[in-house]
Amino acid sequence: MKYFCWCVLVVLWAFVPVHFLQAAQDTQPAKDSGSAKDTREAQPVQDDVLATIEQAVKQYKAGDLAGAASNVDYAAQLIRQKKSEKMKALLPPPLAGWQAGEASAQAMGTAVFGGGVTVSRKYGKGSSTVEVEIVSDSPVLQSVMMMLNNPMFAGAGGGTLETIKGQRAIVKYNKGNHSGDVNIVVAGRFMVTVKGQRVDRADLVAYAGAVDYQGLTKY
């Protein structure tokens, strides 16, 4: 009997430490994995604009003026792209009975049209089509503003001056082929153009009035 008890104690003595060591090993990786995961999730995603600007600052301090200038221009282009994506939300939804395509956005570099931003969207109903376009910082703004401020210029081009949603507008419409366009300058920086083919004049003006002009002034 004593021999049997002694054998049991020897087995337990050999088994227990191994068992607990194995349990500790099985538990530790899961803890480390979770900790690493938490660390990865806690790391913020760096903004590409800020990263480019920081790189430009480092280059400037190091005397690399060409590299700094290049990165500053690149950061400005990234900002214009972000701006154009947000401006798409200002384009109107389709009128009742109309269908709308996806809004598009384009940001030009400073060497092209002074770094302007363009967003547009097309709408359709049967054979009728309308396109709404918003352009910021375009060089043609000055000529349109001259027409808006001088009724003689607007009339010479076959247009009429009207007020649409509190904005001065030049409306041109051809009853013969049911086509026309509306041009509006907002805050001296944005040009809203609405063009329509085989469309009623009322629908053309309605789309011009559906643009979010108040939101546009925030850009």
Backbone hydrogen bonds in HBPLUS format (Angstrom, degrees):
<---DONOR---> <-ACCEPTOR-->    atom                        ^
c    i                          cat <-CA-CA->   ^        H-A-AA   ^      H-
h    n   atom  resd res      DA  || num        DHA   H-A  angle D-A-AA Bond
n    s   type  num  typ     dist DA aas  dist angle  dist       angle   num
A0005-CYS N   A0001-MET O   3.00 MM   4  6.35 163.8  2.02 156.8 159.7     1
A0006-TRP N   A0002-LYS O   2.95 MM   4  6.12 156.9  2.01 147.0 153.9     2
A0007-CYS N   A0003-TYR O   3.07 MM   4  6.32 150.9  2.15 143.0 150.3     3
A0008-VAL N   A0004-PHE O   3.05 MM   4  6.39 155.8  2.11 150.3 156.6     4
A0009-LEU N   A0005-CYS O   3.04 MM   4  6.30 161.6  2.07 153.0 156.9     5
A0010-VAL N   A0006-TRP O   3.11 MM   4  6.33 153.6  2.18 145.3 152.2     6
A0011-VAL N   A0007-CYS O   3.04 MM   4  6.34 158.4  2.09 150.4 155.6     7
A0012-LEU N   A0008-VAL O   3.01 MM   4  6.25 166.8  2.03 155.0 158.3     8
A0013-TRP N   A0009-LEU O   2.91 MM   4  5.99 154.6  1.97 144.0 151.6     9
A0014-ALA N   A0010-VAL O   3.07 MM   4  6.30 144.0  2.20 142.0 150.7    10
A0015-PHE N   A0011-VAL O   2.89 MM   4  6.03 147.0  2.00 147.8 157.9    11
A0016-VAL N   A0012-LEU O   2.99 MM   4  5.78 173.6  1.99 151.1 153.1    12
A0019-HIS N   A0015-PHE O   2.90 MM   4  6.08 158.8  1.95 157.4 164.4    13
A0020-PHE N   A0016-VAL O   2.99 MM   4  6.25 167.8  2.00 162.0 163.5    14
A0021-LEU N   A0017-PRO O   2.89 MM   4  6.02 154.6  1.96 147.0 154.9    15
A0022-GLN N   A0018-VAL O   2.91 MM   4  6.09 157.9  1.96 150.0 155.2    16
A0023-ALA N   A0019-HIS O   2.98 MM   4  6.26 157.1  2.04 147.7 154.1    17
A0024-ALA N   A0020-PHE O   2.93 MM   4  6.11 154.7  2.00 145.1 151.7    18
A0025-GLN N   A0021-LEU O   3.00 MM   4  6.25 152.6  2.07 143.5 151.0    19
A0026-ASP N   A0022-GLN O   2.89 MM   4  6.15 154.0  1.95 148.9 156.1    20
A0027-THR N   A0023-ALA O   3.02 MM   4  6.17 145.8  2.14 142.6 151.3    21
A0028-GLN N   A0024-ALA O   3.02 MM   4  6.11 155.1  2.09 148.5 154.2    22
A0031-LYS N   A0027-THR O   3.33 MM   4  6.61 153.9  2.41 148.8 156.2    23
A0031-LYS N   A0028-GLN O   3.07 MM   3  5.19 117.1  2.49  99.2 114.3    24
A0032-ASP N   A0028-GLN O   2.93 MM   4  6.23 162.8  1.96 158.7 163.6    25
A0033-SER N   A0029-PRO O   2.79 MM   4  5.92 160.1  1.83 153.7 159.2    26
A0034-GLY N   A0030-ALA O   3.01 MM   4  6.17 158.2  2.06 143.5 148.9    27
A0035-SER N   A0031-LYS O   2.96 MM   4  6.18 154.2  2.03 145.6 153.1    28
A0036-ALA N   A0032-ASP O   2.87 MM   4  6.13 157.4  1.92 151.3 157.0    29
A0037-LYS N   A0033-SER O   2.91 MM   4  6.10 154.2  1.98 145.2 152.8    30
A0038-ASP N   A0034-GLY O   2.87 MM   4  6.11 156.2  1.93 146.6 152.9    31
A0039-THR N   A0035-SER O   2.99 MM   4  6.23 150.1  2.08 142.5 150.7    32
A0040-ARG N   A0036-ALA O   2.94 MM   4  6.25 154.9  2.01 147.8 154.0    33
A0041-GLU N   A0037-LYS O   2.94 MM   4  6.18 160.6  1.97 152.2 157.4    34
A0042-ALA N   A0038-ASP O   2.99 MM   4  6.09 135.4  2.20 138.5 150.1    35
A0043-GLN N   A0040-ARG O   3.31 MM   3  5.48 147.4  2.42 101.0 109.6    36
A0051-ALA N   A0047-ASP O   2.95 MM   4  6.13 158.0  2.00 151.8 158.7    37
A0052-THR N   A0048-ASP O   3.06 MM   4  6.15 153.6  2.13 139.5 145.7    38
A0053-ILE N   A0049-VAL O   2.98 MM   4  6.27 158.5  2.03 152.2 158.3    39
A0054-GLU N   A0050-LEU O   2.88 MM   4  6.05 160.7  1.92 150.4 155.6    40
A0055-GLN N   A0051-ALA O   3.04 MM   4  6.23 151.3  2.12 140.3 148.0    41
A0056-ALA N   A0052-THR O   2.97 MM   4  6.24 150.1  2.06 143.0 151.3    42
A0057-VAL N   A0053-ILE O   2.92 MM   4  6.25 151.3  2.01 149.8 157.4    43
A0058-LYS N   A0054-GLU O   3.07 MM   4  6.35 158.6  2.12 147.3 152.3    44
A0059-GLN N   A0055-GLN O   2.98 MM   4  6.23 158.4  2.02 148.2 154.3    45
A0060-TYR N   A0056-ALA O   2.89 MM   4  6.07 152.8  1.96 145.4 153.1    46
A0061-LYS N   A0057-VAL O   2.96 MM   4  6.20 162.9  1.99 152.5 156.2    47
A0062-ALA N   A0058-LYS O   2.98 MM   4  6.16 141.0  2.14 140.3 151.3    48
A0064-ASP N   A0059-GLN O   2.75 MM   5  4.92 140.5  1.91 160.7 153.8    49
A0063-GLY N   A0060-TYR O   3.07 MM   3  5.12 156.5  2.13 102.1 109.3    50
A0065-LEU N   A0063-GLY O   3.04 MM   2  5.58 128.1  2.32 105.0  90.2    51
A0068-ALA N   A0064-ASP O   2.97 MM   4  6.16 157.0  2.03 148.7 155.9    52
A0069-ALA N   A0065-LEU O   2.90 MM   4  6.03 161.3  1.94 147.4 152.1    53
A0070-SER N   A0066-ALA O   2.99 MM   4  6.18 156.1  2.05 145.9 152.6    54
A0071-ASN N   A0067-GLY O   3.02 MM   4  6.24 158.6  2.07 148.2 153.1    55
A0072-VAL N   A0068-ALA O   2.93 MM   4  6.14 149.8  2.02 147.3 156.1    56
A0073-ASP N   A0069-ALA O   3.01 MM   4  6.24 161.1  2.05 148.8 153.1    57
A0074-TYR N   A0070-SER O   2.95 MM   4  6.19 151.6  2.04 141.6 150.3    58
A0075-ALA N   A0071-ASN O   2.84 MM   4  6.02 155.3  1.90 145.1 151.2    59
A0076-ALA N   A0072-VAL O   2.97 MM   4  6.22 154.3  2.03 145.9 153.0    60
A0077-GLN N   A0073-ASP O   2.99 MM   4  6.29 149.1  2.09 144.2 152.4    61
A0078-LEU N   A0074-TYR O   2.98 MM   4  6.30 153.0  2.06 147.0 154.3    62
A0079-ILE N   A0075-ALA O   2.98 MM   4  6.26 152.1  2.06 147.1 154.5    63
A0080-ARG N   A0076-ALA O   2.99 MM   4  6.29 155.0  2.05 145.0 151.6    64
A0081-GLN N   A0077-GLN O   2.95 MM   4  6.25 150.5  2.04 146.2 154.3    65
A0082-LYS N   A0078-LEU O   3.03 MM   4  6.33 156.0  2.09 146.7 152.6    66
A0083-LYS N   A0079-ILE O   2.87 MM   4  6.11 154.9  1.93 148.9 156.7    67
A0084-SER N   A0080-ARG O   2.87 MM   4  6.10 155.8  1.93 147.5 153.4    68
A0085-GLU N   A0081-GLN O   3.08 MM   4  6.35 153.4  2.15 146.2 152.6    69
A0086-LYS N   A0082-LYS O   3.16 MM   4  6.44 153.2  2.23 145.6 152.2    70
A0087-MET N   A0083-LYS O   2.93 MM   4  6.16 148.8  2.03 148.1 157.6    71
A0089-ALA N   A0086-LYS O   3.23 MM   3  5.93 153.4  2.31 114.9 120.6    72
A0090-LEU N   A0087-MET O   2.93 MM   3  5.46 159.8  1.98 115.5 122.1    73
A0091-LEU N   A0088-LYS O   3.20 MM   3  5.66 161.5  2.24 111.3 116.7    74
A0212-ASP N   A0090-LEU O   3.31 MM 122  5.10 172.7  2.31 146.5 148.1    75
A0098-TRP N   A0095-LEU O   2.93 MM   3  5.37 159.7  1.97 140.7 140.9    76
A0099-GLN N   A0124-GLY O   2.84 MM  25  5.28 162.9  1.87 154.6 160.5    77
A0124-GLY N   A0099-GLN O   2.83 MM  25  5.28 156.3  1.89 149.8 155.9    78
A0101-GLY N   A0122-LYS O   2.90 MM  21  5.52 167.5  1.92 163.4 164.0    79
A0104-SER N   A0120-SER O   2.87 MM  16  5.44 165.6  1.89 159.6 164.5    80
A0120-SER N   A0104-SER O   2.99 MM  16  5.44 154.6  2.06 143.7 149.8    81
A0106-GLN N   A0118-THR O   2.74 MM  12  5.17 145.9  1.85 156.9 165.4    82
A0118-THR N   A0106-GLN O   2.79 MM  12  5.17 171.3  1.79 162.2 165.2    83
A0108-MET N   A0116-GLY O   2.82 MM   8  5.33 170.0  1.83 176.3 177.1    84
A0112-VAL N   A0109-GLY O   2.98 MM   3  5.39 156.1  2.04 111.8 119.5    85
A0115-GLY N   A0109-GLY O   3.01 MM   6  4.44 116.5  2.42 135.5 118.5    86
A0115-GLY N   A0112-VAL O   3.19 MM   3  5.97 160.0  2.23 123.0 127.2    87
A0136-SER N   A0117-VAL O   2.88 MM  19  5.25 155.3  1.94 149.6 157.6    88
A0119-VAL N   A0134-ILE O   2.96 MM  15  5.34 158.1  2.01 150.5 157.8    89
A0134-ILE N   A0119-VAL O   2.82 MM  15  5.34 164.7  1.84 161.7 166.4    90
A0121-ARG N   A0132-VAL O   2.98 MM  11  5.52 143.1  2.12 148.1 159.2    91
A0132-VAL N   A0121-ARG O   2.99 MM  11  5.52 162.5  2.02 161.9 163.5    92
A0123-TYR N   A0130-VAL O   2.73 MM   7  5.10 156.0  1.79 162.2 165.7    93
A0130-VAL N   A0123-TYR O   2.98 MM   7  5.10 157.6  2.03 139.2 141.5    94
A0125-LYS N   A0128-SER O   2.98 MM   3  5.14 156.2  2.03 141.3 144.9    95
A0128-SER N   A0125-LYS O   2.99 MM   3  5.14 157.0  2.04 130.7 128.5    96
A0129-THR N   A0197-GLN O   3.11 MM  68  5.36 164.1  2.14 152.4 156.4    97
A0197-GLN N   A0129-THR O   2.91 MM  68  5.36 157.8  1.96 149.6 155.5    98
A0131-GLU N   A0195-LYS O   2.82 MM  64  5.30 155.0  1.88 153.4 161.4    99
A0195-LYS N   A0131-GLU O   2.96 MM  64  5.30 162.5  1.99 152.0 156.0   100
A0133-GLU N   A0193-THR O   2.86 MM  60  5.20 159.5  1.90 154.9 161.3   101
A0193-THR N   A0133-GLU O   2.86 MM  60  5.20 166.5  1.88 155.3 159.9   102
A0135-VAL N   A0191-MET O   2.95 MM  56  5.22 161.3  1.99 144.5 150.6   103
A0191-MET N   A0135-VAL O   2.81 MM  56  5.22 161.1  1.84 154.0 160.6   104
A0137-ASP N   A0189-ARG O   2.83 MM  52  5.32 156.8  1.88 159.6 166.3   105
A0141-LEU N   A0138-SER O   3.20 MM   3  5.67 166.5  2.22 116.0 119.1   106
A0144-VAL N   A0140-VAL O   3.31 MM   4  6.64 159.5  2.36 152.1 157.4   107
A0145-MET N   A0141-LEU O   2.87 MM   4  6.08 156.1  1.93 154.2 161.5   108
A0146-MET N   A0142-GLN O   3.03 MM   4  6.26 145.9  2.15 142.2 150.7   109
A0147-MET N   A0143-SER O   3.30 MM   4  6.60 150.8  2.39 139.8 146.3   110
A0148-LEU N   A0144-VAL O   2.97 MM   4  6.28 151.5  2.05 147.2 155.6   111
A0149-ASN N   A0145-MET O   2.97 MM   4  6.11 147.8  2.08 144.8 152.5   112
A0150-ASN N   A0146-MET O   3.05 MM   4  6.07 117.3  2.46 134.8 149.3   113
A0150-ASN N   A0147-MET O   3.35 MM   3  5.10 146.1  2.48  91.1 100.6   114
A0153-PHE N   A0150-ASN O   3.08 MM   3  5.70 131.5  2.33 116.4 126.5   115
A0155-GLY N   A0151-PRO O   2.94 MM   4  6.10 163.3  1.97 152.2 156.4   116
A0156-ALA N   A0152-MET O   3.05 MM   4  6.13 146.0  2.17 139.9 148.6   117
A0157-GLY N   A0154-ALA O   3.29 MM   3  5.53 138.8  2.47 100.5 110.7   118
A0159-GLY N   A0154-ALA O   3.03 MM   5  5.30 148.4  2.13 158.3 150.4   119
A0158-GLY N   A0155-GLY O   3.08 MM   3  5.13 162.4  2.11 107.8 111.2   120
A0160-THR N   A0171-VAL O   2.94 MM  11  5.32 151.2  2.02 137.5 145.7   121
A0171-VAL N   A0160-THR O   2.90 MM  11  5.32 168.3  1.92 155.4 156.5   122
A0162-GLU N   A0169-ALA O   2.87 MM   7  5.19 163.2  1.89 149.0 153.3   123
A0169-ALA N   A0162-GLU O   2.74 MM   7  5.19 149.8  1.83 167.4 164.9   124
A0164-ILE N   A0167-GLN O   2.79 MM   3  5.13 157.7  1.84 154.6 153.3   125
A0167-GLN N   A0164-ILE O   2.91 MM   3  5.13 157.9  1.96 110.8 118.3   126
A0170-ILE N   A0183-ASN O   2.97 MM  13  5.26 158.5  2.02 147.3 154.3   127
A0183-ASN N   A0170-ILE O   3.00 MM  13  5.26 156.5  2.06 142.2 149.7   128
A0172-LYS N   A0181-ASP O   2.91 MM   9  5.36 171.1  1.91 168.8 170.6   129
A0181-ASP N   A0172-LYS O   2.84 MM   9  5.36 145.0  1.97 141.0 152.0   130
A0174-ASN N   A0179-SER O   2.70 MM   5  5.37 171.8  1.71 173.8 176.8   131
A0178-HIS N   A0174-ASN O   2.87 MM   4  5.53 115.8  2.29 142.5 159.9   132
A0179-SER N   A0174-ASN O   3.30 MM   5  5.37 146.1  2.42 136.9 143.4   133
A0198-ARG N   A0178-HIS O   2.83 MM  20  4.66 102.1  2.45 118.4 137.7   134
A0199-VAL N   A0178-HIS O   2.73 MM  21  5.34 155.8  1.79 153.7 151.2   135
A0180-GLY N   A0196-GLY O   3.13 MM  16  5.50 155.0  2.20 141.8 144.9   136
A0196-GLY N   A0180-GLY O   2.94 MM  16  5.50 162.9  1.96 161.3 160.2   137
A0182-VAL N   A0194-VAL O   2.78 MM  12  5.01 142.9  1.91 138.3 150.2   138
A0194-VAL N   A0182-VAL O   2.87 MM  12  5.01 156.8  1.93 143.5 150.8   139
A0184-ILE N   A0192-VAL O   2.86 MM   8  5.02 152.0  1.94 147.3 155.0   140
A0192-VAL N   A0184-ILE O   2.70 MM   8  5.02 167.2  1.71 157.5 160.9   141
A0186-VAL N   A0190-PHE O   2.75 MM   4  5.01 159.9  1.79 142.2 149.3   142
A0189-ARG N   A0186-VAL O   3.05 MM   3  6.13 163.9  2.08 135.4 136.0   143
A0190-PHE N   A0186-VAL O   3.06 MM   4  5.01 161.0  2.10 147.6 151.4   144
A0204-LEU N   A0200-ASP O   3.16 MM   4  6.49 156.8  2.22 150.0 156.6   145
A0205-VAL N   A0201-ARG O   2.99 MM   4  6.28 163.9  2.02 157.7 160.6   146
A0206-ALA N   A0202-ALA O   2.89 MM   4  6.00 147.2  1.99 139.6 149.8   147
A0207-TYR N   A0203-ASP O   3.01 MM   4  6.23 154.5  2.07 149.2 153.3   148
A0208-ALA N   A0204-LEU O   3.25 MM   4  6.54 151.3  2.33 139.4 147.3   149
A0209-GLY N   A0205-VAL O   2.97 MM   4  6.23 143.2  2.11 144.4 154.4   150
A0210-ALA N   A0207-TYR O   3.20 MM   3  5.05 147.2  2.31  94.8 104.5   151
A0213-TYR N   A0211-VAL O   3.01 MM   2  5.75 120.7  2.37 111.3  94.8   152
A0216-LEU N   A0212-ASP O   3.09 MM   4  6.26 139.9  2.26 137.4 149.0   153
A0217-THR N   A0213-TYR O   3.30 MM   4  6.56 145.5  2.43 145.8 150.9   154
A0218-LYS N   A0215-GLY O   3.21 MM   3  5.55 155.0  2.27 106.9 114.4   155
A0219-TYR N   A0216-LEU O   3.10 MM   3  5.72 167.5  2.12 119.3 123.0   156
